Amino acid sequence: MRLREIREDRDIKQSALAKYLNIRQSTYSQYETGNRQLPIEALKSLAIYFNTSTDYILELTDIKKPYPRKQQ
């Protein structure tokens, strides 16, 4: 996963993202290191926060641009 890379590129602290996700900083750290699986809802939230796709975060593509949003 690219969580650490994306976060560091934007100079964001783990604690800020943990607060955004309403989790502890240690939990977020475990997502970055792969010691804990990232829940789908957190993955979606991070894709929105970083304005990218879940595929980019999961390293399934190198294209940073997000997909068009679903019309509601």
Order of alpha helices (4+ residues) and beta strands (2+ residues): alpha-alpha-alpha-alpha-alpha
